[in-house]
Amino acid sequence: MEVMIVRKIGIPKYREVAMGAMCANYFSLHSKHQTTEHVFCSASGNFKYMARGRMTNFGVTDADAKEIIAEELDELRRREQKYRRGARFPDLTNKTVILADDGIATGATLRVALMAVRSHNPSCVIVAAPVGPESTARELRKEADEVVVIRTPQAFSCVGQWYDSFPETHDEEVLKLLAQAEEAGLGRS
């Protein structure tokens, strides 16, 4: 088991709605690919995904996005330091990778995670989540080898609505769980 730090880039005033996501470049890919709807790049050594259509729909300017991206990049770096502590990311070449998430809404964080993982040539990438809209699961199936979403409700507004309790996970809890995984032989090798 390994931790991959991914940060949602939220819409101003509606930070829970993703206009994009970013994660660290664990694999030293230095390429750039752009389409009309999404921008994929590894500027500053990080992967970034932006849903340009969603930005337009919410009236988000590039300046607005830059400000939020800078904040999230600082948090990404902080968590990288705290949770990974400089550990090398495992070699994923020809391996099966399972990307697990607590739920899928727009799919932005999983898209950027898929981009990062795919850059290291795994043989298979599976996305797993307990809940998410069917439309997002369908889109992710274009990028992952398999997508398993246990519940795909028709009326879906956010991941938290499908949990009895959905508090933010704090650093101490993450570090405790990572230590438990390592003690159980599931951590870094």
N, C-alpha and C positions, 0 to 999 in steps of 0.2 A: 504494500500500500504506500502511496506517495501523495503528498499534498501539492496541488497546483493552485497558485493564487491567481484568481480572476476577479476583476472589479467591474461592476456595472457602471456605465456612464449614464446617469439619470437626467431626465428632462428638468430644466429649472422649474421650481415650484411644485413639481410632481416627481421627486427623485426616485420613487419606486418604479416609475415607468422608464424603461431603458430606451435610450436613443443610440446606445452602443455599449461596448465593453472592451476591456483590455486585459492582457496578461503579459507576464515577463516572457522574454524570448529565451527559453531554456536551451534552444538548439542552434543559435547563431545563424539564422536565416536572414539574409540581407537582400530581400527582393521587395518589389512593390507591384501591386495589381489593383487596378481601379475599374469599377463598373459604375453605371449611373446611380444605382440604388445604394451600393455599399462601397466603402473604401477599406481595403485591406493593406496594411503596411507594417513595416517593422522599424519605423523611425525611432530613434533613440534606443534601439535594441528591443523594443516591445511590440507585440502584436496588438492591433487595434481594429475593431469592427465598428462602423458607424452606419446607421439606417438613415440615409439622407431623406427618404420620404417621410419618415416619422419626424425628423427635425423640421422639415418644411411644414408639415401639418400642425405642429405645435409652435411655429414661428420662432424656432431657435436659430440664432445667427451663429456664424463660425466663431465670433468673439465669445458668445455665451458658452459654446461648446468648449472652447480652449480653456476657459476659466475652470469649468468642471473637470475637464481632463487633467489639468494641473493638480487639482485637489486629489483626484482619484489616483494619479500617478504617485503622489506623496504617500498615500495610504497603501498602495500596492508595494512600494519599496519598504515601508515600515513593516508590513506583514511578512514580506519575503525575509527580511532580517530576523524577525521574531520567530517565525515558524520553521523556516528552512535553514537558518543559521549558516549559510554558505555551502550547504550540502550539494553535491553534484546531483543533477537530475539523472535518473536511471536511463540506460540505453534501451530504447523502445523498438529498435530495428527488428522487424519480423516477429514482434510480440503482439498478443491480443491485449488491448487496452480497454478498460471499462471506465467511462467518465460518469460518475454518479453525482446527481444534484438533488437538492431537497424539493425541487419542483421547477417546472418550466412555465414561464409566462411568454415573453417575446422570443426567447431562445438566444438572445444576444450573448450572454455569458458562455453558453455552450458552443455557439458558433466560433467564438474566438478561441476557446479551449480546443475545439476540433482542429482549427487552423494550426495551432501550435503543435498539437500532437501529431497531426498528419505530416508536418515538416520533418519528422524524425522516422518516417517510413515504417510504421507498425504494419503487421499483416492484417489486422482487423481492429476497428474501433466501434465499441458498443456504447450507446448513451442509455442511461437508466435513471428514471425518476418516478416517484410515486404518483405525481399528478401533473397535468398540463393540458392545454387545449389541443384538440386533434389537429387543427390547422398548423400549429407550430411543430407538432410531432411529425406531420407530413413533410414540412419544409426541412426539418433536420434529417429525415430519411434520405434526402438528396446528398447529404454530406457525410453521414455515418453509415457504416456497414449494417448496423442494426440499431433500432430505437425501441426501447421498452418503456412504456408509460402505463402504469397500472390503471390509472383512472383518467379518462378524458371527458370530463363533463361538458355538456352543451353550454351551460351558463357559467362562464369562467371569467373572473375579473382580476384575481390575484392569487398567488400561491398560498398566502397566509389564511385565506378563507377556508381552506381545506384541512386546517390543523385546529385542534382544540386549544393549543398554546403554540405560539410562533415567535418567541422572543429572539432578540439578536444574540448570537453566540459570541461570548467574550474571549479574549486572549487566553485567560487562565483555563477555560474549558477546552479550547482547541489544543493547548499544550498538554493538558492532562490526557486527552484522547490520543494524541500522537504518541505520548509516552506509553500508554497502555497497549497501543498497537505494536510498538517496538518490543515491549516486554513479551507480548504474545507471539513474537516472531513474524509479525506482519509489517514491520517498519522497514526502514532503509537497510540495505545489506552492504 
